[in-house]
Amino acid sequence: MPGSLKEALTWRLLSQVVPLLQAVMTHKPAGPPDGGWGWVVAAAAFAVNGLSYGLLRSLGLALPDLAEHFDRSAQDTAWVSALALAVQQAASPVGSALSTRWGARPVVMVGGVLTSLGFVFSAFARSLLHLYLGLGVLAGSGWALVFAPALGTLSRYFSRRRVLAVGLALTGNGASSLLLAPALQLLLDNFGWRGALLLLGAITLHLTPCGALLRPLALPGDPLGPPRSPLAALGLGLFTRRAFLVFALGTALVGGGYFVPYVHLAPHALDRGLGGYGAVLVVAVAAVGDAGARLLCGWLADQGWVPLPRLLAMFGALTGLGLLAVGLVPVVGNEESWGGPLLAAAGAYGLSAGSYAPLVFGVLPGLVGVGGVVQATGLVMMLMSLGGLLGPPLSGFLRDETGDFTASFLVCSSFILSGSFIYMGLPSALPSCRPASRPGTLPPERGELLPNPQVALLPPGGPHSTLDSTC
């Protein structure tokens, strides 16, 4: 056989065999495995959540020391945490886009290194500007690369137990607050704020091994290749869907008040007359209620008894009322008091806010499909950054003008209640006037919440779908 003919036949054979081998090696399961390695991913997301939002919530304990050291107002020091929150959420679509292109594993690992460097840099700050750059920009950018990819990857591993898995991961926030709040107060008492930030830099470096646990998973409905443009990678086309647009607007308003207790709950307790460790106890009670509610609400949502959008609107409203109660508690008599009313209000707020958190991310696959959940998570974080940037400084400004945080918590609770009202425009958020027929299970790339109002909501469980009604 002539050499040229032999080479032609060889190349033709390879062109047929290689795609077959690639198809076998990249076989996509019928759907999310709903367990298995997904529980390892849930544990990694638990740690990521604890070392991001949990640490941010406890960081408010250091703000009075920073205000005293630099001789600045509460409003000025509040920008340290506010910038970290805003950058972390505003840049979250970048983290989602990078993970869409390169995978969540390397992106989260790099984010862990950046976060650690931000804390180390801030430990040597000579002005508030250095803290704005270190904690606000550098650490915030690192957090932006870890949270959305980790949570989006977790949502891809589960279907029937998705909200429970997300709730389990989000309990890292409360568990971390429970552990880090007293630990940070102890570090501040013994090493000062510089030593505390330096040690926190070592702790946040643990985000890197968490990223190594995020094993990639291919599912039906995934794009055939990487996005062709940066805009496509960011997922901005999701805003063309009415349901996602309503959800995004409501979430942006909720973010205006949701993060105020992360920054000012401990200073509010100090203003109410509690001592340093009394303020820690208030933060801890809110954290315990938050953590327990995330698990309970995750289990409840997965039962399919109530549509997810309806639960989202309900617990969002309860969160606003809880924040309102925190702002209205009376001043305690002395620093030795336990501050019973404030503890009760903080516990109520923690329960409602913890119930709200897993629903925000648990409803996303139903709105955009599993294939777009990572991008949608990043976009939601970006929208909440608008509120995260506005809320804490506004709270600090009102505190400087009025002398306490009462007006701050009242105004910020109104943001949450307004966002919860907008959630009522989501499909199945409100009861309707006649029974709807039970639809079949939808393919994962379509999502469970279709724009057609005559289709009932299917929770991730499929067979346990909730019968709703339509007009």
C-alpha positions as CSV (number, residue, x, y, z in Angstrom):
1,M,0.0,0.0,0.0
2,P,1.4,3.4,-0.9
3,G,2.6,5.5,2.0
4,S,0.3,8.4,1.2
5,L,-2.8,6.1,1.1
6,K,-1.8,4.4,4.4
7,E,-1.4,7.8,6.1
8,A,-4.8,8.9,4.8
9,L,-6.5,5.8,6.2
10,T,-4.7,6.2,9.5
11,W,-5.8,9.8,9.9
12,R,-9.4,8.9,8.9
13,L,-9.4,6.1,11.5
14,L,-8.1,8.5,14.2
15,S,-10.7,11.1,13.3
16,Q,-13.4,8.6,14.0
17,V,-11.9,6.9,17.1
18,V,-10.7,10.0,19.0
19,P,-14.1,11.7,19.3
20,L,-15.6,8.4,20.4
21,L,-12.9,8.1,23.2
22,Q,-13.5,11.7,24.2
23,A,-17.2,11.1,24.5
24,V,-16.6,8.1,26.7
25,M,-14.1,9.9,28.9
26,T,-16.3,13.0,29.3
27,H,-19.6,11.1,29.8
28,K,-22.1,13.3,31.5
29,P,-24.4,11.8,34.1
30,A,-28.2,12.0,33.7
31,G,-28.3,14.7,36.3
32,P,-26.7,15.9,39.5
33,P,-25.4,12.9,41.6
34,D,-27.3,14.3,44.7
35,G,-24.6,13.1,47.1
36,G,-21.3,11.2,46.8
37,W,-18.4,13.7,46.4
38,G,-21.1,16.4,46.6
39,W,-20.9,16.1,50.4
40,V,-17.1,16.8,50.3
41,V,-17.9,19.9,48.2
42,A,-20.5,20.9,50.8
43,A,-17.8,20.6,53.5
44,A,-15.5,22.8,51.4
45,A,-18.2,25.3,50.8
46,F,-19.0,25.3,54.5
47,A,-15.4,26.3,55.3
48,V,-15.4,28.9,52.5
49,N,-18.6,30.5,53.8
50,G,-17.1,30.5,57.4
51,L,-13.9,32.1,56.3
52,S,-15.6,34.8,54.3
53,Y,-19.0,36.0,55.6
54,G,-18.4,34.5,59.1
55,L,-15.2,36.3,59.4
56,L,-16.7,39.6,58.1
57,R,-19.5,39.4,60.6
58,S,-17.0,39.0,63.5
59,L,-14.7,41.7,62.1
60,G,-17.0,44.4,63.5
61,L,-15.5,43.8,66.9
62,A,-12.2,45.4,65.7
63,L,-13.8,48.6,64.4
64,P,-13.9,50.4,67.8
65,D,-10.2,49.7,68.2
66,L,-9.5,51.0,64.7
67,A,-11.5,54.1,65.3
68,E,-9.6,54.8,68.5
69,H,-6.2,54.1,67.0
70,F,-6.7,56.3,63.9
71,D,-8.9,58.8,65.7
72,R,-11.7,58.5,63.1
73,S,-15.5,58.3,63.3
74,A,-17.6,55.2,63.2
75,Q,-18.7,56.1,59.7
76,D,-15.1,56.2,58.5
77,T,-14.1,52.8,60.0
78,A,-17.3,51.2,58.8
79,W,-16.0,51.7,55.2
80,V,-13.3,49.0,56.0
81,S,-16.0,46.3,56.3
82,A,-18.3,47.9,53.8
83,L,-15.6,47.9,51.1
84,A,-14.7,44.3,51.8
85,L,-18.3,43.3,51.4
86,A,-18.9,45.5,48.3
87,V,-15.7,44.3,46.5
88,Q,-16.4,40.7,47.4
89,Q,-19.8,40.9,45.9
90,A,-19.3,43.3,43.1
91,A,-16.4,41.3,41.7
92,S,-18.2,37.9,42.2
93,P,-19.3,37.8,38.5
94,V,-15.6,37.9,37.7
95,G,-15.0,34.9,39.9
96,S,-17.9,33.1,38.2
97,A,-16.6,34.0,34.8
98,L,-13.1,32.8,35.6
99,S,-14.4,29.6,37.0
100,T,-16.6,29.1,33.8
101,R,-13.4,29.4,31.8
102,W,-10.8,27.7,34.0
103,G,-12.8,25.8,36.5
104,A,-13.7,26.5,40.1
105,R,-10.7,24.7,41.6
106,P,-7.8,27.0,40.6
107,V,-9.9,30.1,40.9
108,V,-10.8,29.4,44.6
109,M,-7.2,28.5,45.4
110,V,-5.9,31.8,44.0
111,G,-8.6,33.6,45.9
112,G,-7.5,32.1,49.2
113,V,-4.0,33.4,48.7
114,L,-5.2,36.9,47.8
115,T,-7.4,37.0,50.9
116,S,-4.6,36.0,53.2
117,L,-2.3,38.6,51.7
118,G,-4.9,41.3,52.3
119,F,-5.0,40.5,56.0
120,V,-1.2,40.4,56.3
121,F,-0.9,43.7,54.4
122,S,-3.5,45.3,56.7
123,A,-1.7,44.2,59.8
124,F,1.0,46.8,58.9
125,A,-1.4,49.6,58.0
126,R,-0.4,53.2,58.9
127,S,-3.7,54.8,57.9
128,L,-7.3,53.9,57.2
129,L,-6.4,54.1,53.5
130,H,-4.1,51.1,53.9
131,L,-7.0,49.2,55.5
132,Y,-9.3,50.2,52.7
133,L,-6.8,48.8,50.2
134,G,-5.8,45.7,52.3
135,L,-9.1,44.5,53.7
136,G,-11.4,46.2,51.4
137,V,-9.8,45.7,47.9
138,L,-7.2,42.9,48.3
139,A,-9.0,40.6,50.7
140,G,-12.4,41.5,49.2
141,S,-11.1,40.5,45.7
142,G,-9.9,37.2,47.2
143,W,-13.3,36.5,48.7
144,A,-14.9,37.4,45.3
145,L,-13.0,34.5,43.8
146,V,-14.0,31.9,46.4
147,F,-17.6,32.3,47.4
148,A,-19.6,32.2,44.1
149,P,-17.6,29.4,42.4
150,A,-17.8,27.2,45.6
151,L,-21.5,27.7,46.1
152,G,-22.3,27.4,42.4
153,T,-20.3,24.1,42.2
154,L,-22.2,22.8,45.2
155,S,-25.6,23.5,43.5
156,R,-24.5,21.5,40.5
157,Y,-23.9,18.4,42.7
158,F,-27.4,18.2,44.1
159,S,-31.0,18.2,42.9
160,R,-33.5,16.6,45.4
161,R,-31.5,17.8,48.4
162,R,-30.1,21.0,46.9
163,V,-31.5,23.5,49.4
164,L,-30.5,21.3,52.3
165,A,-26.9,21.1,51.0
166,V,-26.8,24.8,50.4
167,G,-28.1,25.4,53.9
168,L,-25.5,23.1,55.3
169,A,-22.8,25.0,53.5
170,L,-24.1,28.3,54.6
171,T,-24.1,27.3,58.3
172,G,-20.4,27.9,58.0
173,N,-21.3,31.6,58.5
174,G,-22.9,31.0,61.9
175,A,-20.4,28.4,63.1
176,S,-17.5,30.7,62.2
177,S,-19.1,33.6,63.9
178,L,-19.7,31.5,67.0
179,L,-16.0,30.5,67.1
180,L,-14.3,33.5,65.7
181,A,-16.2,36.2,67.6
182,P,-14.8,35.2,71.1
183,A,-11.5,34.2,69.5
184,L,-11.1,37.6,67.8
185,Q,-12.0,39.4,71.0
186,L,-9.3,37.4,72.8
187,L,-6.8,38.2,70.1
188,L,-7.7,41.9,70.3
189,D,-7.2,41.9,74.1
190,N,-3.9,40.1,74.0
191,F,-2.2,41.1,70.7
192,G,-4.0,44.3,69.6
193,W,-5.6,44.7,66.2
194,R,-2.4,44.3,64.3
195,G,-1.6,40.9,65.8
196,A,-5.2,39.9,65.3
197,L,-5.2,40.7,61.6
198,L,-1.9,38.9,61.1
199,L,-3.2,35.7,62.7
200,L,-6.4,36.0,60.6
201,G,-4.2,36.1,57.5
202,A,-2.9,32.7,58.5
203,I,-6.4,31.4,59.1
204,T,-7.8,32.6,55.8
205,L,-5.0,30.8,53.9
206,H,-7.0,27.6,54.6
207,L,-9.3,28.7,51.7
208,T,-6.7,27.4,49.3
209,P,-7.1,23.7,50.3
210,C,-10.9,24.1,50.3
211,G,-10.6,25.1,46.6
212,A,-8.6,21.9,45.9
213,L,-11.6,19.9,46.9
214,L,-14.0,21.3,44.2
215,R,-13.9,18.5,41.7
216,P,-15.3,19.5,38.3
217,L,-18.6,17.9,37.3
218,A,-20.1,17.8,33.7
219,L,-23.9,17.8,33.4
220,P,-26.4,17.9,30.6
221,G,-27.2,21.4,29.6
222,D,-23.6,22.6,30.1
223,P,-22.2,24.8,27.3
224,L,-20.3,22.8,24.7
225,G,-17.3,25.1,25.0
226,P,-16.0,28.1,27.0
227,P,-17.8,31.4,26.5
228,R,-16.9,33.3,23.4
229,S,-16.8,36.7,25.0
230,P,-16.3,38.3,28.4
231,L,-19.9,39.4,28.4
232,A,-21.1,35.9,27.8
233,A,-18.8,34.6,30.6
234,L,-20.4,37.1,33.0
235,G,-23.9,35.7,32.2
236,L,-25.4,39.2,31.6
237,G,-28.0,37.6,29.3
238,L,-29.8,36.2,32.3
239,F,-31.3,39.6,32.9
240,T,-33.4,39.1,29.9
241,R,-35.5,36.6,31.9
242,R,-38.3,38.4,33.7
243,A,-38.2,36.1,36.8
244,F,-34.5,36.5,37.3
245,L,-34.8,40.3,36.9
246,V,-37.5,40.5,39.6
247,F,-35.4,38.3,41.8
248,A,-32.3,40.4,41.2
249,L,-34.1,43.7,42.0
250,G,-35.5,42.3,45.3
251,T,-32.2,40.9,46.3
252,A,-30.4,44.2,45.7
253,L,-32.8,46.0,48.0
254,V,-32.5,43.3,50.7
255,G,-28.7,43.6,50.6
256,G,-29.1,47.3,51.7
257,G,-30.0,46.1,55.2
258,Y,-29.0,42.5,55.4
259,F,-25.3,43.1,56.0
260,V,-25.7,45.9,58.6
261,P,-25.7,43.5,61.6
262,Y,-22.5,41.9,60.2
263,V,-20.7,45.2,60.8
264,H,-22.7,47.0,63.6
265,L,-24.4,44.4,65.7
266,A,-21.5,44.3,68.2
267,P,-21.1,48.1,68.3
268,H,-24.8,48.4,68.7
269,A,-24.6,46.1,71.8
270,L,-21.8,48.2,73.2
271,D,-23.9,51.3,72.7
272,R,-26.8,49.6,74.5
273,G,-24.5,49.3,77.6
274,L,-23.1,45.8,77.3
275,G,-19.4,45.1,77.9
276,G,-17.1,43.6,75.3
277,Y,-17.9,40.0,76.1
278,G,-21.6,40.8,76.4
279,A,-21.4,42.1,72.8
280,V,-19.7,38.9,71.9
281,L,-22.6,36.9,73.4
282,V,-25.1,38.9,71.3
283,V,-23.2,38.1,68.1
284,A,-22.9,34.4,69.2
285,V,-26.7,34.1,69.9
286,A,-27.4,35.6,66.4
287,A,-24.9,33.2,64.9
288,V,-26.4,30.1,66.6
289,G,-29.9,31.0,65.5
290,D,-28.6,31.7,62.0
291,A,-26.8,28.3,61.7
292,G,-29.7,26.3,63.0
293,A,-32.2,28.0,60.8
294,R,-30.2,27.4,57.7
295,L,-30.3,23.6,58.2
296,L,-34.0,23.6,59.2
297,C,-35.1,25.8,56.4
298,G,-33.0,23.8,53.9
299,W,-34.8,20.6,54.9
300,L,-38.2,22.3,54.9
301,A,-37.7,23.7,51.4
302,D,-36.6,20.4,50.0
303,Q,-39.9,18.8,51.1
304,G,-41.8,20.8,48.5
305,W,-44.7,21.7,50.8
306,V,-44.4,25.4,50.0
307,P,-43.0,26.9,46.7
308,L,-39.5,28.3,47.1
309,P,-40.3,31.8,46.0
310,R,-43.1,32.0,48.6
311,L,-40.7,30.9,51.3
312,L,-38.2,33.4,50.1
313,A,-40.6,36.3,50.3
314,M,-41.9,35.2,53.7
315,F,-38.5,34.7,55.4
316,G,-37.2,37.9,53.8
317,A,-40.0,39.8,55.5
318,L,-39.3,38.1,58.8
319,T,-35.7,39.1,58.5
320,G,-36.7,42.8,58.1
321,L,-38.9,42.6,61.2
322,G,-36.1,40.9,63.2
323,L,-33.7,43.7,62.3
324,L,-36.4,46.2,63.3
325,A,-36.7,44.5,66.7
326,V,-32.9,44.7,67.2
327,G,-33.0,48.5,66.6
328,L,-35.8,49.1,69.1
329,V,-34.4,47.2,72.2
330,P,-34.0,49.5,75.3
331,V,-30.7,50.4,76.9
332,V,-29.5,48.0,79.6
333,G,-28.7,49.2,83.0
334,N,-24.9,48.4,83.3
335,E,-22.1,46.4,81.7
336,E,-22.8,43.4,84.0
337,S,-26.3,42.9,82.6
338,W,-26.9,40.1,80.2
339,G,-29.1,42.4,78.0
340,G,-32.0,40.0,77.7
341,P,-34.2,42.0,75.2
342,L,-31.2,42.5,72.9
343,L,-30.3,38.8,73.1
344,A,-33.9,37.8,72.3
345,A,-34.0,40.2,69.3
346,A,-30.7,39.1,68.0
347,G,-31.8,35.5,68.3
348,A,-35.0,36.3,66.3
349,Y,-33.0,38.1,63.7
350,G,-30.6,35.2,63.4
351,L,-33.4,32.7,62.9
352,S,-35.1,34.7,60.2
353,A,-31.9,35.7,58.4
354,G,-30.6,32.2,58.5
355,S,-33.8,30.9,57.0
356,Y,-33.6,33.4,54.2
357,A,-30.0,32.7,53.2
358,P,-30.3,29.2,51.7
359,L,-33.4,30.1,49.8
360,V,-31.6,32.9,47.9
361,F,-29.2,30.5,46.4
362,G,-31.5,27.4,46.4
363,V,-34.1,29.1,44.1
364,L,-31.5,30.1,41.5
365,P,-31.4,26.7,39.6
366,G,-35.1,26.9,39.2
367,L,-34.8,30.4,37.6
368,V,-31.8,29.9,35.3
369,G,-31.2,26.1,35.1
370,V,-28.2,24.2,36.5
371,G,-26.0,25.2,33.6
372,G,-26.2,28.9,34.5
373,V,-26.2,28.7,38.3
374,V,-22.5,29.6,38.7
375,Q,-22.9,32.8,36.7
376,A,-26.3,33.6,38.4
377,T,-24.7,33.2,41.8
378,G,-22.0,35.7,40.8
379,L,-24.5,38.2,39.5
380,V,-26.6,38.0,42.6
381,M,-23.6,38.7,44.7
382,M,-22.8,41.7,42.6
383,L,-26.3,43.1,43.0
384,M,-26.2,42.6,46.8
385,S,-22.9,44.5,46.8
386,L,-24.8,47.7,46.0
387,G,-26.6,47.3,49.3
388,G,-23.5,46.1,51.0
389,L,-21.7,49.2,50.0
390,L,-24.6,51.5,51.0
391,G,-25.9,49.9,54.2
392,P,-23.0,49.9,56.7
393,P,-21.7,53.5,55.9
394,L,-25.3,54.8,56.0
395,S,-25.7,53.0,59.3
396,G,-22.5,54.6,60.6
397,F,-23.5,58.0,59.4
398,L,-26.9,57.7,61.2
399,R,-25.1,56.6,64.3
400,D,-22.8,59.6,64.2
401,E,-25.8,62.0,63.7
402,T,-28.2,60.5,66.3
403,G,-25.8,59.0,68.9
404,D,-26.9,55.4,68.6
405,F,-27.8,52.7,66.0
406,T,-31.6,52.9,66.5
407,A,-32.3,54.9,63.3
408,S,-29.7,52.8,61.5
409,F,-31.5,49.5,62.1
410,L,-34.9,51.0,61.4
411,V,-33.9,52.4,58.0
412,C,-32.0,49.3,57.0
413,S,-35.0,47.1,58.0
414,S,-37.1,49.1,55.5
415,F,-34.8,48.0,52.7
416,I,-35.3,44.3,53.5
417,L,-39.0,44.7,53.8
418,S,-39.1,46.5,50.4
419,G,-37.1,43.7,48.7
420,S,-39.3,41.0,50.2
421,F,-42.4,42.8,48.7
422,I,-40.8,42.7,45.3
423,Y,-40.2,39.0,45.6
424,M,-44.0,38.6,45.4
425,G,-43.6,39.1,41.7
426,L,-41.8,35.8,41.3
427,P,-43.7,32.8,39.8
428,S,-45.6,30.9,42.5
429,A,-44.7,33.5,45.2
430,L,-48.4,34.2,45.7
431,P,-51.4,31.7,45.8
432,S,-53.6,31.9,42.8
433,C,-57.3,31.2,42.1
434,R,-57.5,27.7,40.6
435,P,-55.6,24.4,40.9
436,A,-52.9,23.8,38.3
437,S,-52.1,20.5,36.8
438,R,-48.9,18.8,37.8
439,P,-46.3,19.1,35.0
440,G,-43.7,16.5,34.3
441,T,-40.1,16.8,35.4
442,L,-38.3,19.4,33.4
443,P,-34.8,19.0,31.9
444,P,-32.1,20.5,34.2
445,E,-31.1,23.0,31.6
446,R,-34.5,24.6,31.6
447,G,-35.0,25.1,35.4
448,E,-38.1,24.4,37.4
449,L,-39.6,27.9,37.3
450,L,-40.8,28.6,33.8
451,P,-42.1,32.1,32.7
452,N,-45.4,30.6,31.8
453,P,-47.7,31.3,34.9
454,Q,-49.8,28.2,34.2
455,V,-47.0,25.9,35.1
456,A,-46.7,24.9,38.8
457,L,-43.4,25.1,40.7
458,L,-41.3,22.0,40.9
459,P,-38.9,21.9,43.8
460,P,-35.6,20.1,43.2
461,G,-37.2,16.9,44.4
462,G,-39.2,16.5,41.2
463,P,-41.5,13.7,42.5
464,H,-42.3,15.7,45.6
465,S,-43.5,18.7,43.6
466,T,-45.8,21.1,45.2
467,L,-49.2,21.6,43.6
468,D,-49.8,25.3,43.3
469,S,-52.6,27.2,41.6
470,T,-52.8,29.7,38.8
471,C,-55.3,32.2,37.3
